[in-house]
Amino acid sequence: MIQKLAIEEANRANKVKILRDLNTKPLLENIPNLEDKLEQALRAEASFCDLNYGFLSGTGDCAEVKAFEAGLRARIPSELKNKEERDAWLTKQRKDDDELYGLIQAQKSTSFLHDGCKTDIEMAKKKLDNTLAVIRIKTAQIEFLTQR
């Protein structure tokens, strides 16, 4: 009986050592930090989009460029009669008109910065998901070790 108790105590001590070696506490303590980083990235993107809504577009030109081009349409030279000539003139203005060119560059820059916000969000999600996956693995290991 004493020998059986000694073996059980040795097994329990071995399991406690293994559990300590799993070092799950830092992972658990880091979750709120990772959640905060994800929240900050989401809020930063929302703020960025709010401040730059006129320069964001899914595909094609943003609202600012479209609005400026609409104003240019009223200034198409009268000698340009057919649609192809008028469209060609408008296309040429994208480089020749400094203000329109500046708006297009601002759109490109805004798109690039918005992609950076999305990348920050995706990386924060990945780090949180990876940490949670490691915790799930360690939880399974702990369950295995504590089975009778």
C-alpha positions in Angstrom: 0.0 0.0 0.0 2.8 2.4 0.9 4.7 1.5 -2.2 1.5 2.2 -4.3 1.1 5.6 -2.7 4.8 6.4 -3.3 4.4 5.5 -7.0 1.2 7.6 -7.3 3.0 10.5 -5.6 6.0 10.2 -7.9 3.6 10.1 -10.9 1.8 13.2 -9.6 5.1 15.0 -9.0 6.1 14.1 -12.6 2.8 15.4 -14.0 3.1 18.6 -12.0 6.6 19.2 -13.4 5.4 18.5 -16.9 2.5 20.9 -16.4 4.8 23.6 -15.2 7.1 23.0 -18.1 4.2 23.6 -20.5 4.4 27.2 -19.4 0.9 28.2 -20.3 0.7 31.2 -17.9 2.5 33.7 -20.2 0.3 32.7 -23.1 -2.8 33.2 -21.1 -1.5 36.5 -19.8 -0.7 37.7 -23.3 -4.3 37.2 -24.7 -5.6 40.6 -23.4 -2.6 42.3 -24.9 -3.2 40.6 -28.3 -6.9 41.5 -28.1 -6.0 45.1 -27.4 -3.7 45.2 -30.4 -6.4 43.8 -32.6 -8.9 46.4 -31.3 -6.4 49.2 -31.8 -5.8 48.1 -35.4 -9.6 47.9 -36.1 -10.1 51.3 -34.6 -7.2 52.8 -36.5 -8.7 51.5 -39.8 -12.1 52.9 -38.9 -10.6 56.3 -38.1 -8.5 56.2 -41.3 -11.5 55.3 -43.4 -13.6 58.1 -41.8 -10.8 60.7 -42.4 -10.2 59.6 -46.0 -13.6 58.4 -47.2 -13.4 60.6 -50.3 -10.2 59.0 -51.5 -11.1 55.3 -50.9 -12.6 53.2 -53.6 -13.2 49.6 -54.2 -12.2 49.6 -57.8 -11.7 52.5 -60.2 -11.6 56.1 -59.2 -12.5 57.5 -55.8 -15.3 60.0 -55.2 -12.8 63.0 -55.2 -11.4 62.0 -58.6 -14.9 61.4 -60.1 -16.2 64.7 -58.8 -13.2 66.6 -60.3 -13.6 64.8 -63.6 -17.3 65.7 -63.7 -16.2 69.3 -63.5 -13.7 68.8 -66.3 -16.5 67.4 -68.5 -18.0 70.8 -68.5 -14.7 72.2 -69.9 -14.2 69.8 -72.8 -13.2 71.8 -75.8 -16.1 72.3 -78.1 -14.1 71.2 -81.2 -14.1 67.6 -79.8 -17.3 66.3 -81.2 -17.4 62.5 -80.8 -17.3 60.5 -77.7 -13.9 58.9 -78.4 -12.2 62.3 -78.7 -13.8 63.6 -75.5 -12.9 60.5 -73.6 -9.3 60.7 -74.9 -9.1 64.4 -73.8 -10.4 63.5 -70.3 -7.9 60.6 -70.1 -5.1 63.0 -71.1 -6.1 65.4 -68.3 -5.3 62.8 -65.7 -1.6 63.6 -66.3 -1.8 67.1 -67.7 -4.1 68.7 -65.1 -2.0 69.1 -62.0 -4.9 69.2 -59.6 -6.5 66.0 -61.0 -3.1 64.3 -61.1 -2.6 65.3 -57.4 -6.0 63.8 -56.5 -5.1 60.6 -58.3 -1.8 60.4 -56.4 -3.7 61.0 -53.2 -6.0 58.2 -54.0 -3.1 55.9 -54.7 -1.4 56.9 -51.4 -4.6 56.5 -49.4 -5.2 53.0 -50.9 -1.6 52.0 -50.0 -2.0 53.3 -46.4 -5.4 51.5 -46.2 -3.8 48.3 -47.3 -1.3 48.8 -44.4 -4.2 49.1 -41.9 -5.7 45.9 -43.3 -2.3 44.2 -42.9 -2.0 45.3 -39.3 -5.5 43.8 -38.6 -4.7 40.5 -40.3 -1.4 40.2 -38.4 -3.1 41.0 -35.1 -5.7 38.4 -35.9 -3.1 35.8 -36.8 -1.1 36.3 -33.6 -4.2 36.0 -31.5 -5.4 33.0 -33.4 -2.0 31.3 -33.2 -1.8 31.9 -29.4 -5.3 30.5 -29.0 -4.3 27.4 -31.1 -1.3 26.8 -28.9 -3.4 27.1 -25.8 -5.9 24.6 -27.3 -3.0 22.2 -27.9 -1.6 22.7 -24.4 -5.1 22.2 -23.0 -5.3 18.8 -24.8 -1.9 17.9 -23.5 -3.0 18.8 -19.9 -6.2 16.8 -20.3 -4.2 13.8 -21.5 -1.7 14.1 -18.6 -4.5 14.4 -16.0 -6.5 11.3 -17.2 -6.5 8.4 -14.9 
